[in-house]
Amino acid sequence: MGNLPVLGLRAVLVMLLAGSLFVQAVMVPLLAADLEEVGGDLAHLRVPVLVILLLGIVTAQVVLVCVWRLVTMVRRGTVFSHDAFRYVHIVIGAMVAAALLVFALGTLLAPGEAVAPGVVLLVGGVGVAILGVALVVLVLRMLLAQATGMRAELEEVI
């Protein structure tokens, strides 16, 4: 893989990680302050929503760090080794955890009249989309396994 795509991807990963840290440090506390003012049907959801949001950001950060490690392995030419599977497994697990968090958020928002049913449906759709991405990564993991096996066979032949 060329140096330019690796540098471009790393720049994007750094921006995303910096943005997620900004959201954690600045935006979530501002949201918490705004949610304190909300009364009525949504007041009891303040803490669970904030916890789900923070855990969701952590899952995204875990994925970003693992992708960074995988890009490093690509640059070094070691991605077709069994060490890469650890990072791919972590990415899949983090994405499944993120989907479960989104489903939990939808479950919290569903009862009552405070949140429109369409919003809850959209949240559920986001959860399904995240699970779909996790399945795509799982399929790519199977391709990595095949490529790693083929590389091992080639090394035996050579």
N, C-alpha and C positions, 0 to 999 in steps of 0.2 A: 504494500500500500504506500502511496506517495506521501511525502511529508506535508504537503499542503492540506489534503483532507484531514489528516490527523490534527494539525494545528487548528484548522477551522472547527472541528468537532470539539477540541479541547476548549477553544474560546467560548463556544456555545455552552459547554458544560460549566465553565467558570461563571458565566453570566447567570445561568439557571440556578446554580448553587448560591451565588451572591443574592439573587432575587429571593430565593426561598429563605435565606437567613434574614433578609430585610422584612419579609412577611412575618417570620417568627418573632423578630425583635420589636417591630413597630406596628404592623398592621393588626396582628392578633390582640395585643393589648388595647388598641383603639376599638376594635370590634367588641372586646370584653366590656369596655366602658360604655359603648353604645347599647349593648345588650342589658346593662344594668338599668337603663331607662325604660326598657320594654316591660310592660306589665301584662297582666291578663293571662291569656292561654299559653304564651310562650316563655313566661318567666322561669318556669321550672326546667326549661331546656338549655339555659345559659351554660351551665358547667358541662353537660354532656356534649353539646355542640362544639365548645371550645376544645375539649379533650379530643374529639374526633378530628377536628381541624388540625390540631398540633400533631397528632399521630399520623395523619395523612401527609403532612409536610415532611415528617421524618421518613416515611416510606419513600417519598420522592427523592429525598436526599440520599437514602441508601442506594436507590437505583442509579442515581447520578455517579456516586462513588464507584459502584461496581462497573458501570460503563467506562469510566475513566481507566480502571484497572484493565478491562478487556481491550481498550484502545492501546494501552501501553503494551499489552501482550501482542497485539497485531503489529505494532511498530517494530517490536523485537523479533517477530516471526515465531513466537512461541504459543500462539493462540490455539494451535492444533495439538494441544497437550491436555492431559487430564486435570491440570491445575485450573484451566478455564472453566471447567464444570462447576466449581465451587461458586464462582461469581454469577454464572448463569442461574444456578439454583437459588441463590440469594435474590436475584432479580425477580424470578418467578414467584418466590415466596412473598416478597415485598409487594408485588402487584396483586397477588391474591389477598393479602392483608388490606391493601388499599381498597379493593373492591368490597371486601367485607365491611370496612369502615363506611363506605358510601351506602351500602345497604342498611347499615345500622342507623345512619343519618336519616335515610328515607323512612325507616321504621319509627324513629323518634318524631318525625314531622307528620306522619300519616294520621294519627288520631286527632279528632276534633275538627273544627272549622277554621282554625287560625291560618293554615297553609292550604292553598288550593290543591285539589287532587292532581291537576296537571303538573304542578311543580314536583310533587312526590313521584309522579310517573317519569318526569325528566331525570330526577335523581336516580331512580331505578335504572333508567336507560344508560346513564353514565356508569353505574356499577357494572352493567352487562358489557359495556364497551371496554372497561378496564379488564374484565375477565377475558374478553376476546383478545386483547393485546397480550395478556399472560399466556393464552393458548398459542398465539403466534410465536412468542418467545420459546414456548415448549417445543413447538415444531422446529424452530431454528436450533434448539438444543439437540434434537434428534439428528439434524443435518450435521451439526458439529461432531456428534458421536460417530456418524458414518465417515466423515472426513478424517477424524482422528484415527479410526480403524484402518482406513485406506492408507494413510500416511505411515502407520506402523508396518503395514504389509509391504509398502514400497521400500521402506528402510531395510526390511528383511531381504528383499530381492536384491537390492543394491549392495 
